Amino acid sequence: MIGETVEIRKWDKTSGQVFINGELWRAECAVPLSVGNNAAIESIDGLTLKLKPYEQANKVRTGSIDSKIQNGRSLSALDKKDDA
């Protein structure tokens, strides 16, 4: 579940409920989130999900992809090179 996206259903400051895989889960985040927005699961503590804002999680993923694009070559070109 770590890295998956959840939908914020109920939220008050830094804790609330989120929806994932057809279930409501308790969740916490260091920063306030808004109902209706998405967040990413950073870790799990018992039955409580620890979240990070979706925008922050998306930047981390984008950064890892951007780091593979070098010298104007596409990601698929790099993957083909790695497979050889």
BABALO-310056 format. One line per 10 residues: number of its first residue (from 1); their letters; for each residue x negated, y negated, z of N, C-alpha, C, CB. Coordinates in steps of 0.02 Angstrom, whole numbers, plus 50000, padded with zeros to 5 digits. Glycine has a CB too. Layout:
<rs>
NUM> a> X:Y:Z:X:Y:Z:X:Y:Z:X:Y:Z  ...
</rs>
This chain:
<rs>
1> migetveirk> 49959:50060:50000:50000:50000:50000:49957:49937:50000:50046:50000:50060  49895:49942:50023:49852:49882:50025:49842:49856:49954:49784:49899:50059  49852:49791:49947:49846:49758:49882:49912:49751:49845:49798:49796:49840  49963:49787:49867:50028:49783:49834:50063:49717:49852:50072:49842:49854  50110:49697:49809:50147:49635:49818:50212:49649:49855:50162:49603:49750  50228:49605:49902:50291:49609:49940:50331:49545:49929:50277:49620:50016  50396:49549:49939:50440:49491:49935:50458:49470:50006:50504:49506:49893  50450:49405:50020:50466:49378:50086:50542:49373:50092:50432:49309:50098  50572:49407:50141:50644:49406:50151:50665:49361:50209:50670:49477:50163  50631:49366:50266:50643:49323:50325:50575:49301:50349:50684:49361:50382
11> wdktsgqvfi> 50569:49238:50367:50503:49214:50389:50511:49156:50438:50460:49192:50329  50470:49157:50491:50468:49102:50540:50395:49090:50558:50511:49120:50603  50367:49037:50531:50298:49017:50542:50248:49069:50516:50285:49005:50616  50227:49117:50558:50176:49164:50536:50198:49237:50541:50114:49155:50578  50263:49250:50548:50287:49319:50550:50358:49324:50523:50283:49348:50621  50376:49385:50503:50443:49395:50478:50452:49464:50448:50460:49343:50427  50497:49469:50398:50511:49532:50365:50499:49525:50290:50583:49555:50378  50473:49579:50262:50460:49581:50190:50491:49644:50161:50384:49578:50175  50501:49644:50096:50532:49699:50061:50481:49730:50014:50595:49676:50022  50472:49797:50020:50428:49834:49975:50452:49906:49971:50353:49830:50000
21> ngelwraeca> 50451:49933:49911:50471:50003:49899:50539:50020:49929:50418:50050:49927  50586:49974:49925:50653:49987:49949:50662:49983:50024:50675:50052:49926  50611:49958:50060:50614:49955:50133:50596:49885:50159:50567:50006:50164  50623:49868:50217:50603:49807:50252:50548:49824:50301:50664:49773:50288  50495:49785:50302:50439:49794:50348:50427:49731:50388:50375:49814:50309  50402:49739:50448:50378:49683:50489:50312:49660:50459:50370:49703:50565  50301:49595:50459:50239:49569:50429:50215:49507:50465:50250:49554:50356  50150:49495:50460:50119:49435:50488:50070:49406:50437:50082:49452:50555  50060:49341:50441:50013:49307:50398:49985:49247:50436:50047:49284:50331  49922:49232:50425:49889:49177:50461:49917:49109:50440:49814:49178:50448
31> vplsvgnnaa> 49948:49105:50383:49976:49042:50358:50051:49050:50348:49942:49020:50292  50089:48996:50352:50162:49001:50341:50178:49023:50270:50195:48933:50356  50230:49063:50262:50254:49085:50197:50326:49064:50189:50246:49163:50189  50351:49064:50127:50419:49043:50114:50462:49102:50091:50421:48987:50061  50524:49104:50114:50571:49156:50094:50580:49153:50018:50640:49147:50130  50579:49211:49987:50586:49216:49914:50520:49219:49877:50625:49157:49889  50467:49198:49910:50401:49201:49878:50371:49271:49887:50354:49148:49906  50314:49282:49855:50279:49345:49861:50214:49336:49900:50264:49374:49792  50190:49392:49927:50126:49394:49962:50095:49462:49948:50134:49381:50040  50031:49469:49963:49996:49532:49953:49979:49563:50020:49932:49522:49910
41> iesidgltlk> 49981:49629:50024:49964:49664:50085:49888:49667:50090:49995:49736:50086  49862:49639:50144:49790:49637:50156:49768:49697:50199:49770:49571:50191  49809:49715:50249:49795:49773:50291:49859:49793:50326:49739:49756:50343  49855:49849:50363:49912:49875:50399:49890:49889:50471:49941:49940:50366  49929:49864:50519:49915:49875:50590:49976:49909:50620:49898:49808:50627  49974:49975:50627:50032:50012:50651:50088:50008:50600:50056:49985:50719  50144:49979:50619:50200:49970:50573:50208:49897:50551:50264:49993:50606  50155:49858:50560:50156:49788:50540:50107:49776:50482:50138:49742:50600  50132:49745:50429:50089:49728:50372:50055:49662:50384:50130:49727:50307  49992:49657:50371:49954:49594:50374:49950:49569:50302:49882:49604:50406
51> lkpyeqankv> 49972:49507:50291:49978:49481:50224:49929:49424:50210:50048:49457:50212  49921:49410:50146:49888:49349:50124:49932:49321:50068:49814:49362:50099  49934:49255:50061:49976:49224:50010:49960:49253:49941:49967:49147:50009  50010:49262:49900:50002:49292:49834:49953:49253:49791:50069:49297:49799  49955:49187:49795:49910:49146:49755:49837:49160:49773:49926:49071:49765  49823:49168:49837:49755:49183:49860:49735:49253:49836:49751:49178:49937  49779:49301:49841:49764:49369:49820:49752:49371:49745:49820:49417:49840  49792:49332:49707:49786:49331:49635:49719:49301:49613:49843:49293:49604  49695:49249:49649:49631:49219:49633:49574:49269:49642:49619:49157:49676  49578:49310:49692:49525:49360:49704:49523:49409:49646:49537:49397:49771
61> rtgsidskiq> 49582:49433:49624:49583:49480:49568:49559:49447:49505:49654:49506:49558  49580:49385:49492:49558:49350:49432:49483:49340:49432:49594:49282:49426  49455:49324:49490:49383:49314:49495:49345:49377:49477:49365:49292:49564  49370:49435:49497:49335:49497:49482:49338:49512:49408:49364:49555:49522  49393:49495:49375:49398:49505:49303:49353:49456:49267:49471:49498:49279  49354:49392:49288:49312:49342:49256:49239:49360:49260:49325:49274:49286  49219:49392:49315:49149:49409:49322:49127:49462:49272:49135:49433:49393  49174:49500:49244:49157:49550:49193:49152:49520:49124:49208:49605:49194  49181:49461:49113:49178:49430:49047:49115:49387:49044:49242:49388:49033  49067:49410:49006:49003:49376:49002:48984:49366:48929:48948:49417:49038
71> ngrslsaldk> 48950:49312:48915:48923:49297:48848:48976:49302:48794:48866:49344:48832  49038:49283:48810:49092:49282:48760:49119:49350:48742:49067:49249:48699  49097:49404:48774:49122:49470:48758:49186:49482:48797:49070:49525:48774  49232:49520:48767:49295:49534:48801:49286:49588:48853:49348:49555:48750  49335:49594:48896:49335:49645:48948:49334:49714:48916:49396:49637:48994  49372:49724:48863:49375:49790:48831:49307:49808:48800:49430:49792:48778  49271:49759:48775:49205:49772:48747:49157:49794:48801:49178:49710:48711  49162:49764:48860:49120:49784:48915:49137:49854:48938:49126:49735:48974  49202:49871:48941:49223:49937:48962:49198:49991:48914:49299:49941:48968  49201:49976:48849:49176:50024:48799:49101:50035:48808:49191:50000:48727
81> kdda> 49064:49982:48822:48993:49987:48832:48978:50031:48894:48961:49917:48841  49017:50021:48948:49007:50059:49009:49023:50133:48999:49050:50031:49064  49070:50149:48954:49090:50218:48942:49037:50256:48902:49156:50220:48906  48998:50220:48865:48948:50253:48820:48891:50284:48859:48921:50204:48770
</rs>
